[in-house]
Amino acid sequence: MPARTGSLSGSTTSTRTTSRCRRLWEQVARQKTQLRTRLQSASKARRSAAVSLDAGDSEQVEPERQFRLDVYDAWLTRYSLPAREEHPLAPYRLGPEFLATLDLEGVPRAKVLDVVVEVLNGLAATTRGRGQHPLRTGPGGSDPQRQRADGALCWRVALKKGAPSARRLHYWQLDDHIELSSVRVHDDVRP
């Protein structure tokens, strides 16, 4: 009898080992799939960051491409992989005046990039100190929000606070993308 019990015990151990191996193989397969998906997402984001939405001459395209690469780099640097998966960058365009308004003194380019990333990944609305609010048609809090003919709504977020010359980022929110409009001083309410 003892030999038989040992045989059953060996069979049970073998079954458990096989079952455990199967679970581990399945876990490895799932992790490979997740990694492949993450790599594809990163590759797609990298390509879209480098592609200009507007065709133009090389003098206009190059600064836009550099800005897009800087935005992508700021996103990669600031957020972990799980955070990037949870808060991906929305598709965006640069408005016709946007790059020209970046040269305002008083706010480092890195700060603008951080806030742009927060706007594009949807965190500006909940980030303390951003003060995201509609850009209105007049000075009153009850004035309507600026809206373009295409239905885009204009928003503004703080780059800096506590000074009359504090900078604001203005952008248009459309259904399928965001258009970065300008960087202005607090009292400049042009979109």
C-alpha positions as CSV (number, residue, x, y, z in Angstrom):
1,M,0.0,0.0,0.0
2,P,2.7,2.6,0.8
3,A,4.0,2.3,-2.8
4,R,0.6,3.1,-4.2
5,T,0.2,6.2,-2.0
6,G,3.5,7.5,-3.1
7,S,2.5,6.9,-6.7
8,L,-0.7,8.9,-6.3
9,S,1.2,11.6,-4.5
10,G,3.7,11.8,-7.3
11,S,0.8,12.0,-9.8
12,T,-0.9,14.8,-7.9
13,T,2.4,16.7,-7.6
14,S,3.0,16.3,-11.3
15,T,-0.5,17.6,-12.1
16,R,0.0,20.6,-9.8
17,T,3.3,21.3,-11.5
18,T,1.8,21.1,-14.9
19,S,-1.1,23.3,-13.9
20,R,1.3,25.9,-12.4
21,C,3.5,25.8,-15.5
22,R,0.4,26.4,-17.7
23,R,-0.6,29.4,-15.5
24,L,2.9,30.8,-15.8
25,W,3.0,30.4,-19.6
26,E,-0.4,32.2,-19.8
27,Q,0.9,35.0,-17.6
28,V,4.0,35.4,-19.7
29,A,1.8,35.5,-22.9
30,R,-0.4,38.2,-21.4
31,Q,2.6,40.2,-20.3
32,K,4.1,39.9,-23.8
33,T,0.8,41.1,-25.3
34,Q,0.7,44.1,-22.9
35,L,4.3,45.0,-23.7
36,R,3.7,44.8,-27.4
37,T,0.6,47.1,-27.1
38,R,2.6,49.6,-25.0
39,L,5.5,49.6,-27.5
40,Q,3.0,50.1,-30.4
41,S,1.3,53.0,-28.5
42,A,4.7,54.6,-27.8
43,S,5.8,54.2,-31.4
44,K,2.5,55.7,-32.7
45,A,2.8,58.6,-30.3
46,R,6.4,59.2,-31.3
47,R,5.4,59.2,-35.0
48,S,2.4,61.6,-34.5
49,A,4.6,64.0,-32.4
50,A,7.0,64.2,-35.3
51,V,4.5,64.7,-38.0
52,S,3.3,68.2,-38.8
53,L,-0.4,68.7,-39.3
54,D,0.1,71.6,-41.7
55,A,2.2,71.4,-44.8
56,G,4.2,74.5,-45.2
57,D,7.7,75.7,-46.1
58,S,10.6,74.3,-44.1
59,E,11.0,77.5,-42.0
60,Q,7.5,77.1,-40.6
61,V,7.5,73.3,-40.3
62,E,10.8,73.0,-38.4
63,P,9.8,75.0,-35.3
64,E,6.5,73.2,-35.1
65,R,8.2,69.8,-35.4
66,Q,10.6,70.8,-32.6
67,F,7.8,71.9,-30.4
68,R,5.9,68.6,-30.9
69,L,9.0,66.6,-30.1
70,D,9.5,68.8,-26.9
71,V,5.9,68.1,-25.9
72,Y,6.3,64.4,-26.4
73,D,9.6,64.4,-24.5
74,A,8.0,66.4,-21.6
75,W,5.2,63.8,-21.4
76,L,7.6,60.9,-21.4
77,T,9.9,62.5,-18.8
78,R,7.1,63.7,-16.4
79,Y,4.9,60.6,-16.4
80,S,5.5,56.9,-15.7
81,L,4.3,54.4,-18.3
82,P,1.1,53.5,-16.4
83,A,0.3,57.2,-16.0
84,R,0.9,57.8,-19.7
85,E,-1.4,54.9,-20.6
86,E,-4.1,56.3,-18.3
87,H,-3.6,59.9,-19.6
88,P,-2.5,59.8,-23.2
89,L,-1.9,63.0,-25.2
90,A,-4.9,64.2,-27.2
91,P,-4.5,65.0,-30.9
92,Y,-3.6,68.7,-31.3
93,R,-2.7,71.5,-33.7
94,L,-0.8,74.6,-33.2
95,G,-2.8,77.8,-34.0
96,P,-1.3,80.3,-36.5
97,E,0.0,82.6,-33.7
98,F,1.0,80.0,-31.1
99,L,4.7,79.6,-31.7
100,A,5.2,83.4,-32.1
101,T,3.6,84.0,-28.7
102,L,6.0,81.6,-26.9
103,D,8.7,84.2,-26.8
104,L,7.1,86.2,-24.0
105,E,9.6,86.8,-21.1
106,G,8.6,85.7,-17.7
107,V,7.9,82.0,-18.3
108,P,10.4,79.3,-19.2
109,R,9.7,77.1,-22.2
110,A,9.8,74.0,-19.9
111,K,6.9,75.4,-17.9
112,V,4.9,76.0,-21.1
113,L,5.6,72.4,-22.2
114,D,4.5,71.0,-18.8
115,V,1.2,72.9,-18.9
116,V,0.6,72.0,-22.6
117,V,1.1,68.3,-21.6
118,E,-1.4,68.8,-18.8
119,V,-3.9,70.3,-21.2
120,L,-3.4,67.5,-23.8
121,N,-3.7,64.7,-21.3
122,G,-6.7,66.2,-19.6
123,L,-5.1,66.9,-16.2
124,A,-5.0,70.7,-16.4
125,A,-8.7,70.8,-15.3
126,T,-7.8,69.1,-12.0
127,T,-4.2,70.3,-11.4
128,R,-3.9,72.7,-8.5
129,G,-2.8,76.2,-9.5
130,R,-3.8,75.9,-13.2
131,G,-7.1,77.7,-12.7
132,Q,-8.6,76.4,-15.9
133,H,-11.6,78.4,-16.9
134,P,-13.4,79.6,-20.1
135,L,-12.0,82.5,-22.0
136,R,-15.0,84.8,-22.0
137,T,-16.2,87.3,-24.6
138,G,-16.1,90.2,-22.0
139,P,-14.8,91.1,-18.6
140,G,-17.7,89.7,-16.6
141,G,-17.9,86.2,-15.1
142,S,-21.3,85.8,-16.6
143,D,-20.2,86.7,-20.1
144,P,-20.4,83.8,-22.5
145,Q,-17.4,81.7,-23.4
146,R,-15.6,82.5,-26.6
147,Q,-16.8,80.2,-29.4
148,R,-15.7,79.9,-33.0
149,A,-18.0,79.2,-36.0
150,D,-16.7,75.6,-36.0
151,G,-18.0,75.1,-32.4
152,A,-14.6,75.2,-30.7
153,L,-14.6,76.6,-27.2
154,C,-11.7,78.7,-25.9
155,W,-10.1,77.9,-22.5
156,R,-7.3,79.4,-20.6
157,V,-5.0,78.0,-17.9
158,A,-2.4,79.6,-15.7
159,L,1.3,79.2,-16.5
160,K,2.2,81.6,-13.6
161,K,0.1,83.2,-10.9
162,G,0.3,86.1,-8.5
163,A,1.4,88.9,-10.8
164,P,-0.5,91.2,-13.2
165,S,1.8,90.0,-16.0
166,A,1.2,86.3,-15.1
167,R,1.1,84.2,-18.3
168,R,-1.9,82.2,-19.5
169,L,-2.1,79.5,-22.1
170,H,-5.2,79.9,-24.4
171,Y,-6.5,76.9,-26.4
172,W,-9.5,75.8,-28.4
173,Q,-11.3,72.6,-27.5
174,L,-12.9,70.8,-30.4
175,D,-14.6,67.4,-30.4
176,D,-11.7,65.5,-31.9
177,H,-8.6,67.6,-31.0
178,I,-7.2,70.7,-29.2
179,E,-5.8,73.7,-30.9
180,L,-3.1,75.6,-28.9
181,S,-3.9,79.2,-29.6
182,S,-1.5,81.5,-27.7
183,V,0.5,82.4,-24.6
184,R,-0.6,85.8,-23.2
185,V,-0.3,87.9,-20.2
186,H,-3.2,87.7,-17.7
187,D,-4.9,90.9,-18.9
188,D,-4.6,90.0,-22.6
189,V,-7.9,88.2,-23.4
190,R,-7.3,87.7,-27.1
191,P,-7.6,84.0,-28.0
